[in-house]
Amino acid sequence: MSAPSALPTQTWRLPPLILHPFAEPGGPAKLMEGSRASLMLQGVLPAEALAAEQLERVLLEGRYCELSMLFYVGKDLLRWAGQCLDFIQRDPTLRQHGIRPESFLALLVEGPPAQVDQKLLLWGVHEYRRIFARAVGLHAVFEELPPYELLSNDFVRNYHRFADQLFTCRQQMVPFTPVSLAQFDFDLYASGEYSRILEKQWEQS
């Protein structure tokens, strides 16, 4: 990773991060069932007369549902990082400082603005740094979401461990200039929320 470049002493406003709904039909139920199956396999909950093979299948279906949701979150995160890079390349004072999409992904995961942190907590998302890192990590190897049948059971069961390492590897593949909140700020919106903001702006114009 290269040393931070000496940027002008001002704060730039980045494009907002827009997150789209990513829950698939029956997704919450599968997540709950997968969590219960995991606890049953660990002996924390009674197995309810289910065979270990059945519990394992329910667990894997829940994990694949988690993986799918994270994959689509990753699409939004990488789209935003690309928009931020486009913003940088349009500014002659910024484009020569070695700032890359990885700069903004690191900012998002390691220390987002207070308003982003507060909104995610309001949404009930407490482990968002880990979620975002894993969502990006999955895209280091998958251009599209692979069907369940193409993935090994070991990968599905432990996808979060793979995704953690993939994010770290992806961030280390190329040198980039780290950025800070003193230099860049941005907001977070749900897609429906942002659409309503745009509609109000159009009505007032």
Buried (B, 14 or more C-beta within 10 A) or exposed (E): BEEBEEBEEEEBEBBBBBBEEBEEEEBEEBBEBBBBBBBBBEEEEEBEEBEEEBBBBBBBBBBBBBBBBBBBBBBBBBBBBEBBBEBBEEEEEBEEBBBBBBBBBBBBBEEBBEEBBEBBEEEEBEEBBBBBBBBBBBBBEBEEBBEBEEBEEEBBBEBBEBBBEBBEEBBEEEEBBBBEBEBBBBBBBBEEEBEEEEEEEEEEE
